[in-house]
Amino acid sequence: MLGYHVPDPDEAMLISGAKSKDNAPFKVVIGRGSWVVPLFRKVSYLSLAMFEAEIKERCVTKQAIQLEVRAVIAFKVANDTTSIVNAAQRFLSEQEREMSVLTGRIFSGHLRSIVGSMTVEEIIRERQKLADEVLVASKVEMGNIGLWVDSFQIQSIDDGNLGYIQALAAPHNASVQRDAQIAQSQAAQLSAQAEQESLRRQAEYQRETAILRAQYQRDIDKANAEAAQAGPLAEAMALQEVLTAQAEQARKTAELREQQLQTEVVKPAQAEAERVRILAEAEADRTRIQAAAAASNNRIALDQLLIEQLPEIVKQASNGLAGANLTVLNGPDGVSELVNGMVGQGLTVFNSLQKALSSNDNDNAG
């Protein structure tokens, strides 16, 4: 029965019993699954996780001084197929123990070699340089067995009870102690100066405070004296202000009363007088117009009367002529001229009367 196998994210699955594409002794599968035929194929797993190895090695320096060096190595199986094949062929049975032992031996050998080419002073001052040189020298061999080194850190360097490193550190320690004592002395001096300065400032503050209090008290006394002297004057000024305010109030009251009189008495009286005057003028105009109209009517009536009496006037004139002994020389034409003359006399009389009446009308109008 077929089986489908999937490696963990930090594992490489090794399938043996079949030919691989790159002529490897077994098939390497990373990050995916694969079908495996039972009995004809075998599946193994190689961890790709991180491992650590600690070393503690006694090394002899260039000065023949023995040092004990402690270090730690972080390493893992590389991710490429060649490295996985090389590591699997060496460490598959007991991967963690065998890889840690072999890695420790490789780094210990290179550590002893490089420490032997350096002095204690160089090792102490340039510890990182020592670690870098050991790491570079070991990476080639680690790569050959399929391992990749992430870091190599030196944890401690000790000469046992020899005291060499301590002697090297003595001048520095003495300098540090001397600097510490100087710093302490300076700090004490600064502290004393600060305390003196604090006392001086405190005394100055007290003195300034006393001056300010004295000035403040003088100001208070002066203000009290001025207030005592200014009492009557202030009272008189206050009274004057009251009188001024009362006078102003009286003036405003009078103005208000005058405005009320203007509104309630004067203006209504003026309005009434104006109304009476207008009515009187209107009445006079009406009377004059009526008189003129009456005179005009009388004139028209008289004119009408004269017109009505004109035939009678002509008649009476003709009657007068009837009794007269008149001789008409030119026949009918003469008679016509006589009649026309009487009519003309009648009109002359009419005009005379009309002018007389007009004169009387003008005298009456005047």
MARTI-124985 format. One record per residue: residue in three letters; x, y, z of N, C-alpha, C in turn. Coordinates in steps of 0.02 Angstrom, whole numbers, padded with zeros to 5 digits, always signed. Atoms other than C-alpha are relative to their C-alpha. Layout:
BEGIN
ALAXYZXYZXYZ ...
// end
This chain:
BEGIN
MET+00043-00060+00000+00000+00000+00000+00044+00062+00000 LEU-00040-00061+00005+00067+00169-00046-00011+00043+00062 GLY+00005-00046-00056+00103+00298+00090+00026+00069-00020 TYR-00021-00069+00015+00116+00489+00079+00031+00030+00062 HIS-00037-00026-00057+00248+00565+00192+00016+00074-00010 VAL-00014-00073+00001+00274+00749+00236+00049+00016+00056 PRO-00047-00018-00053+00428+00814+00332-00023+00063+00036 ASP+00013-00062-00038+00417+00948+00466+00037+00058-00032 PRO-00034-00058+00031+00469+01126+00419+00075+00001+00013 ASP-00073+00000-00015+00640+01101+00504+00031-00069-00010 GLU-00027+00067+00014+00670+00927+00433+00012-00008-00075 ALA-00010+00023+00069+00736+00850+00274-00019-00074-00001 MET+00021+00070+00006+00651+00688+00220+00047-00035-00050 LEU-00046+00039+00041+00773+00558+00150-00034-00065-00021 ILE+00033+00061+00027+00699+00423+00037+00054-00041-00036 SER-00051+00044+00030+00819+00281-00001-00034-00058-00035 GLY+00027+00057+00037+00796+00135-00120-00021+00019-00070 ALA+00018-00021+00068+00769+00235-00279+00054+00046-00026 LYS-00049-00044+00030+00876+00330-00401-00023+00073+00007 SER+00014-00072-00004+00887+00520-00378+00022+00034-00064 LYS-00015-00035+00061+00898+00648-00515+00072+00025-00004 ASP-00069-00028-00002+01068+00718-00460+00051-00053+00020 ASN-00045+00056-00015+01148+00546-00434+00018-00004+00074 ALA-00011+00006-00072+01135+00564-00244-00019-00070+00022 PRO+00016+00068-00023+01129+00402-00142-00072-00009+00022 PHE+00071+00003-00020+00951+00446-00088-00033+00066-00021 LYS+00039-00058+00019+00814+00568-00127-00011+00045+00060 VAL+00009-00050-00054+00805+00728-00024-00063+00041-00015 VAL+00062-00039+00007+00635+00811+00003-00004+00050+00058 ILE+00004-00053-00051+00618+00978+00095-00063+00042-00013 GLY+00056-00046+00003+00458+01074+00129-00059-00026-00039 ARG+00057+00028+00036+00341+00959+00033-00005-00075+00014 GLY+00010+00072-00011+00272+00781+00036+00019-00041-00061 SER-00016+00046+00055+00307+00630-00070-00031-00068+00013 TRP+00026+00068-00005+00231+00460-00107+00058-00048+00008 VAL-00053+00050-00014+00334+00313-00040-00031-00070-00007 VAL+00024+00069+00009+00311+00132-00096+00026-00043+00058 PRO-00023+00042-00056+00315+00018+00056+00043-00059-00023 LEU-00046+00056+00011+00449-00118+00065+00054+00016-00050 PHE-00050-00017+00050+00538-00046-00086+00035+00067+00014 ARG-00030-00064-00017+00576+00123-00010+00003+00007+00076 LYS-00008-00012-00072+00636+00181+00161+00005+00076+00011 VAL+00002-00072-00015+00605+00352+00238+00037+00013+00065 SER-00036-00023-00060+00723+00437+00362-00005+00077+00002 TYR+00005-00072-00009+00726+00614+00431+00064+00028+00031 LEU-00059-00034-00026+00871+00732+00463-00021+00070+00021 SER+00020-00065-00027+00844+00885+00574+00042+00056-00030 LEU-00033-00061+00024+00884+01057+00502-00002+00055+00052 ALA+00006-00049-00052+00861+01143+00669+00069+00022+00024 MET-00062-00028-00027+00993+01246+00762+00023-00042+00060 PHE-00032+00036-00055+01115+01158+00880+00055+00044+00030 GLU-00054-00036-00034+01242+01223+01007+00053-00050+00025 ALA-00055+00040-00027+01411+01157+01059+00044+00045+00042 GLU-00043-00038-00044+01514+01220+01206+00068-00033+00004 ILE-00069+00027-00006+01702+01203+01218+00035+00036+00057 LYS-00042-00026-00053+01824+01228+01361+00070-00027-00012 GLU-00065+00022+00025+02002+01222+01300+00057+00039+00034 ARG-00061-00031-00027+02172+01253+01382+00048+00012-00058 CYS-00043-00020+00055+02279+01348+01259+00064+00033+00027 VAL-00064-00031-00019+02460+01408+01267+00013+00058-00048 THR-00010-00059+00041+02495+01584+01206+00071+00002-00028 LYS-00067-00011+00029+02645+01647+01111+00053+00010+00053 GLN-00047-00011-00056+02723+01690+01281+00006-00061+00045 ALA-00001+00062-00039+02701+01509+01342-00041+00006+00064 ILE+00044-00007-00057+02566+01562+01462-00064-00037-00015 GLN+00060+00040+00010+02422+01441+01483-00063+00041+00017 LEU+00064-00033-00010+02247+01509+01464-00056-00051-00010 GLU+00060+00042+00009+02080+01425+01484-00053+00042-00034 VAL+00048-00038+00041+01958+01482+01349-00065-00039-00003 ARG+00066+00030+00006+01772+01449+01355-00036+00035-00058 ALA+00035-00028+00057+01667+01471+01197-00061-00042-00016 VAL+00060+00035+00021+01500+01423+01119-00008+00009-00075 ILE+00009-00001+00072+01461+01378+00937-00073-00015-00015 ALA+00069+00012+00024+01289+01391+00853+00006-00023-00072 PHE-00008+00029+00066+01275+01279+00700-00062-00040-00018 LYS+00055+00040+00025+01153+01178+00592+00021-00034-00064 VAL-00011+00030+00065+01144+01068+00439-00020+00051-00054 ALA+00015-00048+00053+01151+01176+00283-00060-00024-00041 ASN+00063+00014+00034+00995+01184+00172+00008-00031-00070 ASP-00008+00027+00068+01070+01128+00005+00004-00076+00003 THR+00004+00073+00004+01055+00948-00053+00068-00033+00015 THR-00066+00030-00011+01243+00913-00052+00017-00001+00074 SER-00015-00003-00072+01262+00971+00129-00044-00049+00038 ILE+00045+00047-00034+01110+00869+00182+00025-00072-00010 VAL-00025+00068+00013+01182+00713+00099+00062-00013+00042 ASN-00062+00009-00039+01354+00741+00182-00015-00008+00074 ALA+00017+00005-00071+01277+00770+00354-00036-00064+00016 ALA+00037+00061-00014+01157+00624+00340+00045-00061+00001 GLN-00045+00058+00002+01296+00503+00295+00045-00003+00061 ARG-00044-00001-00058+01393+00557+00451-00038-00001+00066 PHE+00031-00010-00065+01265+00599+00585-00071-00027+00005 LEU+00070+00019+00000+01099+00516+00542-00018-00044+00060 SER+00016+00047-00054+01111+00381+00677-00009+00037+00067 GLU+00006-00040-00061+01144+00502+00823+00019+00072-00018 GLN-00016-00065+00032+01134+00671+00744+00025+00052+00050 GLU-00017-00055-00045+01138+00791+00892+00066-00012+00035 ARG-00061+00013-00039+01275+00707+00996+00061+00000-00045 GLU-00057+00006+00043+01389+00666+00851+00019+00067-00032 MET-00016-00065+00029+01374+00838+00770+00032+00046+00051 SER-00027-00044-00051+01407+00928+00935+00072-00020+00017 VAL-00068+00022-00017+01562+00821+00975+00049+00019-00055 LEU-00046-00014+00055+01638+00839+00803+00010+00076-00010 THR-00006-00073+00006+01601+01026+00795+00046+00027+00055 GLY-00042-00023-00054+01682+01052+00966+00073-00016-00013 ARG-00070+00018+00014+01840+00959+00912+00029+00046-00054 ILE-00025-00042+00055+01855+01060+00751+00017+00070+00027 PHE-00012-00068-00025+01839+01228+00842+00055+00001+00053 SER-00053+00002-00051+01952+01175+00986+00069+00000-00033 GLY-00065+00003+00034+02092+01132+00866+00019+00068-00029 HIS-00016-00065+00028+02082+01298+00775+00010+00053+00054 LEU-00009-00048-00055+02066+01393+00940+00069-00006+00029 ARG-00067+00009-00027+02226+01317+01008+00052+00027-00047 SER-00049-00023+00049+02317+01355+00848+00005+00077-00002 ILE-00001-00073+00006+02265+01538+00840+00022+00033+00065 VAL-00023-00028-00063+02290+01572+01026+00076-00006+00006 GLY-00072+00009-00004+02467+01503+01009+00038+00053-00041 SER-00034-00051+00040+02505+01640+00882-00010+00071+00027 MET+00015-00065-00028+02448+01782+00996+00027+00006+00071 THR-00019-00011-00069+02505+01860+01159-00062+00008+00043 VAL+00057-00008-00046+02397+01873+01314-00031+00070-00009 GLU+00025-00068+00008+02385+02061+01289-00044+00006-00062 GLU+00039-00003+00062+02324+02038+01110-00067-00036+00009 ILE+00062+00038-00010+02198+01907+01163-00049+00039+00042 ILE+00045-00038-00045+02131+02018+01303-00029+00060-00037 ARG+00023-00061+00033+02123+02175+01196-00042-00014-00062 GLU+00032+00013+00065+02065+02092+01034-00036-00068+00001 ARG+00036+00063-00007+01947+01954+01089-00043-00013-00061 GLN+00042+00010+00059+01831+01981+00940+00041-00021-00060 LYS-00044+00020+00055+01976+01966+00820+00017-00074+00006 LEU-00013+00072-00012+02019+01797+00898-00059-00042-00022 ALA+00061+00038+00018+01838+01738+00878-00010-00002-00075 ASP+00010-00002+00073+01831+01794+00696+00049-00046-00036 GLU-00050+00043+00033+01992+01705+00649-00015-00074+00011 VAL+00019+00070-00013+01936+01542+00732-00060-00020-00042 LEU+00060+00014+00039+01767+01553+00644+00018-00010-00074 VAL-00019+00005+00071+01845+01582+00472+00038-00066-00012 ALA-00040+00061+00009+01968+01438+00495-00042-00063+00005 SER+00040+00060-00011+01831+01317+00551-00055-00010-00052 LYS+00057+00006+00046+01699+01356+00419+00014-00048-00058 VAL-00016+00044+00057+01791+01261+00282-00012-00073+00020 GLU+00009+00070-00022+01796+01099+00380-00073-00014+00016 MET+00071+00010-00015+01618+01123+00442-00040-00008-00064 GLY+00034+00007+00064+01560+01146+00262+00011-00068-00031 ASN-00015+00066+00029+01644+00984+00211-00044-00055+00029 ILE+00042+00051-00031+01536+00887+00333-00075+00021-00002 GLY+00069-00019+00011+01377+00979+00282-00029+00045+00053 LEU+00025-00042-00054+01365+01099+00430+00015+00074-00014 TRP-00006-00072+00008+01341+01287+00431+00004+00032+00070 VAL-00011-00033-00065+01405+01396+00576-00033+00068-00002 ASP+00032-00065-00005+01296+01541+00626+00042+00048+00043 SER-00040-00045-00042+01407+01611+00765+00049-00039+00044 PHE-00049+00027-00047+01558+01581+00875+00017+00055+00050 GLN-00009-00051-00051+01569+01676+01040+00046-00026+00055 ILE-00045+00016-00056+01711+01675+01168-00033+00027+00063 GLN+00035-00020-00061+01632+01677+01340+00048+00025+00054 SER-00047-00021-00053+01785+01690+01454+00071-00022-00017 ILE-00071+00015+00006+01974+01691+01458+00030+00005+00070 ASP-00024+00003-00070+02060+01638+01621+00069-00032+00002 ASP-00067+00030-00009+02241+01604+01673+00005-00039+00064 GLY-00001+00038-00062+02191+01507+01827+00021+00046+00058 ASN-00026-00040-00056+02286+01568+01982+00067+00032-00016 LEU-00065-00026+00019+02435+01628+01883+00005+00075+00016 GLY+00001-00072-00016+02387+01811+01906+00026+00045-00055 TYR-00027-00041+00054+02454+01868+01738-00052+00050-00025 ILE+00052-00045+00024+02291+01938+01677-00016+00053+00052 GLN+00013-00048-00053+02264+02018+01846+00054+00054+00003 ALA-00055-00049+00001+02436+02097+01836-00007+00048-00058 LEU+00012-00044+00056+02395+02163+01664-00055+00051+00015 ALA+00056-00045-00015+02236+02236+01733+00015+00048+00057 ALA-00015-00042-00059+02323+02310+01887+00009+00074-00018 PRO-00006-00072+00016+02380+02473+01803-00067+00032-00019 HIS+00066-00027+00019+02211+02494+01728-00045+00007+00061 ASN+00040-00005-00061+02129+02453+01893+00023+00058+00043 ALA-00026-00056-00040+02246+02575+01981-00022+00066-00030 SER+00022-00062+00033+02205+02706+01851-00073+00012+00012 VAL+00072-00007-00012+02022+02670+01872-00013+00022+00071 GLN+00009-00019-00070+02038+02679+02062+00021+00073+00011 ARG-00024-00068-00007+02140+02838+02047-00052+00049-00028 ASP+00052-00042+00029+02012+02912+01931-00062+00002+00043 ALA+00059+00002-00043+01876+02854+02048+00011+00044+00062 GLN-00014-00041-00059+01964+02935+02197-00001+00075-00018 ILE+00002-00069+00022+01992+03094+02099-00071+00023-00011 ALA+00070-00018+00012+01814+03092+02044-00038+00008+00066 GLN+00033-00005-00065+01759+03060+02223+00020+00064+00036 SER-00024-00061-00030+01869+03201+02285-00032+00061-00032 GLN+00032-00055+00036+01803+03316+02151-00074+00005+00018 ALA+00071+00000-00019+01628+03262+02194-00010+00028+00069 ALA+00005-00028-00068+01659+03299+02378+00011+00075+00000 GLN-00013-00072+00005+01733+03467+02333-00059+00037-00029 LEU+00059-00031+00031+01588+03506+02219-00058+00001+00049 SER+00054+00002-00048+01471+03451+02356+00008+00054+00053 ALA-00012-00052-00049+01556+03566+02481-00014+00069-00029 GLN+00013-00064+00033+01552+03708+02356-00075+00011-00009 ALA+00072-00006+00008+01371+03672+02321-00034+00016+00066 GLU+00029-00015-00065+01333+03672+02506+00014+00072+00020 GLN-00016-00070-00014+01425+03837+02529-00043+00048-00042 GLU+00041-00041+00044+01335+03908+02379-00072+00001+00023 SER+00068+00004-00025+01172+03846+02451-00009+00044+00061 LEU+00003-00043-00059+01210+03931+02618+00001+00073-00019 ARG-00004-00070+00021+01260+04090+02529-00066+00024-00030 ARG+00063-00018+00031+01102+04089+02425-00055+00005+00052 GLN+00051-00003-00053+00999+04053+02580+00006+00065+00039 ALA-00009-00063-00036+01077+04200+02672-00022+00059-00044 GLU+00020-00053+00046+01053+04310+02518-00076+00003-00005 TYR+00073+00002+00004+00873+04253+02507-00032+00030+00063 GLN+00027-00028-00062+00843+04292+02690+00008+00076+00002 ARG-00012-00072+00000+00923+04464+02670-00049+00035-00047 GLU+00047-00031+00048+00821+04503+02514-00072-00003+00026 THR+00068+00006-00029+00665+04439+02602-00012+00052+00053 ALA+00007-00051-00052+00697+04554+02750-00009+00069-00032 ILE+00006-00065+00034+00722+04703+02632-00070+00008-00029 LEU+00067-00004+00030+00563+04662+02538-00055+00008+00052 ARG+00051-00008-00053+00466+04643+02700+00001+00072+00027 ALA-00004-00069-00024+00531+04812+02760-00032+00048-00050 GLN+00031-00042+00051+00484+04894+02595-00075-00008-00001 TYR+00072+00014+00001+00316+04810+02600-00035+00034+00059 GLN+00028-00031-00059+00285+04873+02778-00002+00076-00008 ARG+00000-00071+00012+00337+05050+02728-00057+00020-00048 ASP+00055-00014+00047+00217+05043+02582-00068-00003+00035 ILE+00064+00005-00037+00078+04986+02698-00011+00060+00044 ASP+00006-00058-00044+00113+05124+02823-00016+00063-00040 LYS+00012-00058+00042+00120+05254+02685-00072+00000-00026 ALA+00068+00005+00025-00043+05190+02613-00051+00016+00054 ASN+00046-00014-00055-00127+05196+02784-00001+00075+00016 ALA-00003-00072-00014-00065+05374+02814-00038+00040-00054 GLU+00035-00035+00053-00125+05431+02644-00076-00011+00004 ALA+00071+00013-00007-00291+05346+02675-00031+00042+00056 ALA+00025-00041-00056-00308+05436+02843-00006+00073-00020 GLN+00002-00069+00023-00267+05604+02763-00053+00011-00053 ALA+00045-00008+00057-00375+05574+02613-00073-00012+00019 GLY+00069+00014-00020-00530+05531+02717-00047+00058-00011 PRO+00045-00058+00010-00608+05707+02727-00004+00021-00073 LEU+00000-00019+00070-00554+05750+02552-00042-00048-00042 ALA+00039+00049+00038-00627+05590+02486-00075+00009+00014 GLU+00071-00010-00017-00790+05625+02580-00027+00061-00036 ALA+00023-00059+00035-00799+05801+02508-00008-00013-00075 MET+00004+00017+00071-00763+05736+02334-00061-00043-00014 ALA+00059+00043+00009-00896+05604+02356-00064+00041+00003 LEU+00059-00042-00005-01021+05737+02413-00009+00042-00063 GLN+00003-00039+00062-00976+05846+02263-00026-00042-00058 GLU+00024+00045+00053-01003+05699+02149-00075-00013+00007 VAL+00072+00011-00011-01173+05669+02230-00040+00061-00023 LEU+00035-00060+00021-01223+05852+02206-00001+00008-00076 THR-00004-00004+00074-01163+05849+02026-00050-00048-00031 ALA+00046+00050+00026-01262+05692+01995-00072+00023+00008 GLN+00069-00024-00011-01418+05771+02074-00017+00056-00049 ALA+00013-00054+00047-01399+05928+01967-00012-00026-00071 GLU+00009+00030+00066-01380+05823+01812-00068-00033-00006 GLN+00065+00032+00000-01534+05725+01861-00056+00051-00006 ALA+00051-00053+00005-01632+05888+01886-00003+00028-00070 ARG+00000-00026+00069-01575+05953+01716-00036-00048-00048 LYS+00033+00049+00043-01629+05793+01633-00075-00001+00012 THR+00072-00001-00016-01797+05802+01725-00034+00060-00033 ALA+00028-00060+00031-01824+05982+01665-00007-00009-00076 GLU+00004+00012+00072-01782+05933+01487-00057-00046-00017 LEU+00055+00047+00012-01902+05788+01499-00068+00035+00007 ARG+00064-00035-00011-02040+05903+01569-00014+00048-00058 GLU+00008-00045+00057-02008+06030+01429-00024-00039-00061 GLN+00021+00041+00057-02024+05893+01301-00073-00021+00008 GLN+00070+00020-00012-02187+05837+01385-00047+00059-00015 LEU+00041-00059+00013-02255+06018+01380-00007+00013-00075 GLN+00002-00009+00072-02206+06034+01198-00050-00048-00032 THR+00043+00052+00030-02296+05871+01161-00073+00008+00020 GLU+00068+00001-00026-02448+05895+01272-00037+00068-00007 VAL+00034-00066-00002-02483+06088+01266+00016+00041-00063 VAL-00019-00048+00052-02382+06191+01141-00019-00026-00069 LYS+00013+00026+00067-02392+06081+00990-00074-00009-00013 PRO+00072+00002+00013-02578+06045+01012-00030+00069-00011 ALA+00027-00069+00009-02612+06235+01033+00018+00027-00068 GLN-00021-00023+00067-02511+06277+00878-00041-00035-00054 ALA+00040+00036+00050-02602+06142+00783-00071+00026-00003 GLU+00069-00026-00001-02771+06211+00841-00003+00069-00033 ALA-00002-00066+00031-02721+06390+00792+00006-00005-00076 GLU-00009+00009+00071-02665+06332+00623-00065-00025-00032 ARG+00065+00025+00026-02828+06238+00602-00051+00056-00006 VAL+00048-00056+00002-02929+06394+00647+00016+00047-00057 ARG-00020-00045+00055-02828+06503+00527-00020-00029-00067 ILE+00017+00032+00064-02852+06379+00386-00075+00002-00012 LEU+00072-00001+00007-03038+06369+00422-00025+00071-00016 ALA+00021-00070+00013-03052+06561+00425+00014+00019-00072 GLU-00017-00015+00069-02961+06578+00261-00047-00036-00048 ALA+00047+00036+00043-03070+06444+00186-00069+00032-00001 GLU+00066-00031-00005-03228+06532+00250-00001+00066-00040 ALA-00004-00063+00038-03168+06700+00178-00002-00014-00075 ASP+00000+00017+00071-03131+06619+00011-00069-00022-00022 ARG+00067+00024+00017-03302+06537+00014-00048+00059-00008 THR+00045-00058+00002-03389+06702+00051+00012+00042-00063 ARG-00017-00039+00059-03295+06794-00086-00025-00034-00064 ILE+00023+00037+00059-03333+06658-00211-00076+00004-00007 GLN+00073-00004+00002-03517+06662-00162-00023+00069-00025 ALA+00019-00068+00020-03522+06851-00181+00010+00010-00075 ALA-00013-00006+00072-03439+06842-00350-00052-00039-00040 ALA+00050+00040+00036-03559+06705-00400-00067+00036+00000 ALA+00065-00036-00003-03708+06810-00339-00002+00059-00049 ALA-00004-00058+00046-03648+06963-00433-00006-00023-00072 SER+00001+00026+00068-03621+06860-00587-00071-00021-00019 ASN+00069+00022+00013-03795+06786-00572-00046+00060-00012 ASN+00042-00060+00009-03872+06960-00549+00012+00032-00067 ARG-00017-00030+00065-03780+07025-00702-00034-00038-00057 ILE+00033+00041+00052-03842+06881-00806-00075+00012-00001 ALA+00073-00011-00003-04017+06911-00742-00019+00068-00031 LEU+00014-00066+00027-04010+07098-00785+00008+00001-00076 ASP-00009+00003+00073-03937+07061-00955-00061-00033-00033 GLN+00058+00036+00028-04079+06940-00985-00062+00046-00001 LEU+00058-00045-00004-04204+07072-00927+00003+00053-00054 LEU-00008-00051+00052-04131+07203-01044-00016-00029-00068 ILE+00014+00031+00065-04137+07083-01188-00075-00009-00011 GLU+00072+00011+00006-04317+07043-01150-00037+00066-00013 GLN+00033-00065+00006-04362+07230-01141+00019+00038-00063 LEU-00023-00036+00060-04267+07277-01300-00056+00008-00052 PRO+00054-00010+00048-04418+07245-01416-00049+00054+00021 GLU+00048-00051-00024-04525+07352-01303+00028+00070-00009 ILE-00031-00066+00009-04398+07492-01311-00006+00021-00072 VAL+00006-00016+00071-04397+07485-01498-00071+00017-00019 LYS+00070-00011+00014-04585+07477-01500-00021+00070+00021 GLN+00019-00067-00024-04603+07633-01393+00030+00053-00044 ALA-00032-00050+00044-04479+07721-01504-00040+00007-00065 SER+00038-00002+00063-04581+07674-01656-00067+00033+00009 ASN+00063-00034-00013-04739+07731-01572+00009+00076-00001 GLY-00014-00072+00000-04659+07897-01545+00009+00027-00070 LEU-00011-00021+00069-04612+07906-01726-00067+00001-00038 ALA+00064+00004+00036-04789+07861-01778-00038+00066+00005 GLY+00036-00063-00007-04856+08026-01710+00037+00058-00029 ALA-00041-00055+00026-04716+08124-01787-00014+00010-00074 ASN+00012-00016+00070-04732+08211-01956+00067-00003-00035 LEU-00065+00010+00031-04584+08137-02049-00011-00010-00074 THR+00005+00007+00072-04553+08145-02233+00057-00044-00023 VAL-00051+00048+00023-04461+07998-02311+00012+00016-00072 LEU-00016-00024+00066-04374+08056-02467+00019-00057-00047 ASN-00029+00053+00044-04295+07896-02532-00042-00063+00000 GLY+00045+00057+00008-04444+07777-02526+00015-00055+00050 PRO-00009+00057-00046-04423+07603-02456+00068+00001+00033 ASP-00067-00002-00031-04238+07628-02429+00000+00048+00057 GLY+00002-00048-00055-04274+07776-02322-00034-00030+00060 VAL+00035+00032-00056-04397+07676-02217+00046-00049+00035 SER-00047+00049-00031-04270+07541-02190+00052+00034+00042 GLU-00051-00035-00039-04141+07663-02135-00029+00027+00064 LEU+00032-00026-00060-04266+07738-02012-00007-00056+00051 VAL+00008+00057-00047-04305+07566-01937+00066-00020+00030 ASN-00067+00019-00025-04124+07523-01926+00025+00050+00050 GLY-00022-00051-00048-04091+07685-01837-00033-00009+00067 MET+00034+00011-00064-04222+07648-01705+00029-00061+00036 VAL-00031+00060-00033-04152+07475-01677+00067+00017+00028 GLY-00067-00018-00025-03979+07548-01662-00004+00041+00063 GLN+00007-00038-00061-04041+07672-01533-00018-00045+00059 GLY+00017+00047-00054-04118+07531-01436+00062-00037+00026 LEU-00062+00036-00021-03951+07437-01435+00046+00046+00038 THR-00043-00048-00036-03861+07595-01382-00024+00008+00071 VAL+00028-00004-00068-03978+07611-01234+00018-00062+00040 PHE-00016+00064-00034-03950+07427-01193+00072-00002+00023 ASN-00072-00001-00018-03761+07447-01196+00013+00048+00057 SER-00011-00049-00054-03770+07602-01084-00022-00030+00066 LEU+00024+00032-00062-03873+07509-00956+00047-00056+00023 GLN-00044+00057-00018-03758+07359-00964+00065+00026+00032 LYS-00061-00029-00028-03602+07467-00931-00012+00028+00069 ALA+00016-00028-00066-03688+07553-00786-00004-00056+00052 LEU+00005+00056-00047-03728+07385-00707+00069-00031+00015 SER-00068+00028-00011-03548+07324-00733+00038+00043+00048 SER-00035-00045-00046-03483+07479-00643-00023-00011+00071 ASN+00026+00013-00067-03597+07446-00496+00027-00066+00028 ASP-00027+00067-00024-03537+07263-00487+00071+00007+00022 ASN-00071-00007-00019-03354+07314-00484+00006+00039+00065 ASP-00003-00037-00063-03388+07441-00346-00018-00044+00058 ASN+00019+00046-00054-03476+07310-00244+00054-00050+00017 ALA-00054+00050-00011-03334+07185-00270+00058+00032+00036 GLY-00055-00034-00034-03206+07314-00214-00017+00012+00073 
// end
